[in-house]
Amino acid sequence: MKLNQKLSVVMEALFRPYRERVPDVGHIVEQMIAKGIVSDEQKIENDHIAFRTLGVPHLGIASFEKIFLHYGYTKKEAYYFEQKKLDAYWYAPPTEAFPRIFISELRVQDLSETAQKILHRYTSNINSDPVDALDLDDADAVGQFLHQPLWDLPTLADYQALAAESEYASWVIYNRYYLNHYTISVHALPDGFSTLEEFNAFLEQIGVVLNRAGGKIKVSPDGLLRQSSSVAHEMQATFAEGQTLKIPGSYVEFAERLPLKTFEHLPKSELKREHRREGFEAGNADKIFESTFQEQVKRQH
């Protein structure tokens, strides 16, 4: 099996449970087909997928990125989120058939001593990088790894203590490497739905609740990267002692990449990926993170 075929297997392993656990995914796709926006799900371009990690020994970006670098991804720009205590990088795919990847990492050392102790209680028994033990050429094994627990289920008390300080930390301690979101490329859709204003109107008509942190549409300073996202639905989580609580799951993002100034004269039919705004924007991403934060999630009710 060629490397790109193996990468397709890994992507499918990631997407299958994500689709099952995030009701907005199937609902949006079904409504897009019903409305005639796309003929089938394969016609939707996936702009990027995103993962959250913990900055602790043997884990974090340095570990997780090995998987995708092996499959031909290229590491690109770094991003820094001071208030949320996060670092991140984005990764360009080996071919345009695959999405970009955005991997963020919690700067655990910047949290309070109490939060650090909680996180280390779950991760300190990881004595080596688990990715190093993987046969990265075995796509099925990689797919399974991305859903296997690397640490014990948290207690409800620990989850809530982390959430009080960092909702990112509490999300990761429960969800682990679970796919945080995938992203519909709005600019690739037909006229009438190819701007975020138009597509957001469609989303709200079908009952999708949008993240309003920083406004429904987050815009980069150059105006060429525009992003929106749904608000995460709550899922029933079972904690270590058997206690249950509804907590934020994952969500869907929507991105509109406008043509660079040099290429804005080109008709839409001639515009290719290299003609459009590339990369990400820290200011946009900072607010997109909040799609799993309680202030936004409670708006689902």
SULGIFEN-V535086 format. One record per pair of residues at least 6 apart in sequence whose C-alpha atoms are under 7 Angstrom apart, sorted by the first residue. I is the first residue (numbers start at 1). J is the second residue. Records with the same first field share a line. If there is no record, write none. Layout:
I: J ; J
This chain:
3: 71
6: 139
7: 71 ; 139
9: 139 ; 140
10: 139 ; 140 ; 142 ; 143
13: 143
14: 143 ; 179
18: 179
19: 25 ; 26
22: 250 ; 251
25: 252
29: 41
32: 38
33: 39 ; 40
37: 190
44: 184
45: 184 ; 185 ; 188
46: 99 ; 182 ; 183 ; 184 ; 185
47: 99 ; 100 ; 183 ; 184 ; 185
48: 99 ; 100 ; 101 ; 182 ; 183
49: 99 ; 100 ; 101 ; 102 ; 181 ; 182 ; 183
50: 101 ; 102 ; 103 ; 179 ; 180 ; 181 ; 182
51: 102 ; 103 ; 104 ; 177 ; 179 ; 180
52: 103 ; 104 ; 105 ; 172 ; 177 ; 180
53: 60 ; 61 ; 104 ; 105 ; 106 ; 172 ; 177
54: 60 ; 105 ; 106 ; 108
55: 105 ; 106 ; 107 ; 108
56: 108
58: 126 ; 128 ; 129
59: 129
60: 105
61: 103 ; 104 ; 105
63: 129 ; 131
67: 136
72: 93 ; 94
73: 91 ; 92 ; 93 ; 94
74: 91 ; 92 ; 93
75: 90 ; 91 ; 92
76: 89 ; 90 ; 91 ; 92
77: 89 ; 90
78: 88 ; 89
79: 87 ; 88 ; 89 ; 282
80: 86 ; 87 ; 88
81: 87 ; 286
85: 106 ; 107 ; 110
86: 104 ; 105 ; 106 ; 107
87: 104 ; 105 ; 106 ; 107
88: 103 ; 104 ; 105
89: 102 ; 103 ; 104
90: 101 ; 102 ; 103
91: 100 ; 101 ; 102
92: 100 ; 101
93: 99 ; 100
108: 116
109: 116
115: 162
118: 158
122: 151 ; 152
123: 151
136: 142
146: 177 ; 178
147: 177 ; 178
153: 174 ; 239 ; 240
154: 173 ; 174 ; 239 ; 240
155: 239 ; 240 ; 241
156: 239 ; 243
159: 170
162: 169 ; 170
163: 169 ; 170
167: 293
180: 250 ; 251
181: 250 ; 251 ; 252 ; 253
182: 252 ; 253
183: 252 ; 253 ; 254 ; 255
184: 253 ; 254 ; 255
185: 254 ; 255 ; 256
186: 194 ; 195 ; 196 ; 254 ; 255 ; 256
187: 194 ; 195 ; 256 ; 257
188: 194
192: 198
193: 199
195: 256
196: 256
208: 230
209: 230 ; 231 ; 300
210: 216 ; 229 ; 230 ; 231
211: 229 ; 230 ; 231 ; 291 ; 296
213: 287 ; 290
214: 287
216: 228
217: 226 ; 227 ; 228
218: 226 ; 227 ; 228 ; 284
219: 225 ; 226 ; 227 ; 284
220: 226 ; 281 ; 284
224: 257 ; 258 ; 277
225: 256 ; 257 ; 258 ; 277
226: 255 ; 256 ; 257
227: 254 ; 255 ; 256
228: 253 ; 254 ; 255
229: 252 ; 253 ; 254 ; 288 ; 291
230: 251 ; 252 ; 253 ; 291
231: 251 ; 291 ; 292 ; 296 ; 297
232: 248 ; 249 ; 250 ; 251 ; 291 ; 292 ; 297
233: 248 ; 249 ; 297 ; 300
234: 246 ; 247 ; 248 ; 249
235: 246 ; 247 ; 248 ; 249
236: 244 ; 245 ; 246 ; 247
237: 244 ; 245 ; 246 ; 247
238: 244 ; 245
248: 292 ; 297
249: 292
250: 292
257: 276 ; 277
258: 276 ; 277
259: 275 ; 276 ; 277
260: 275 ; 276 ; 277
263: 275
290: 296
291: 297
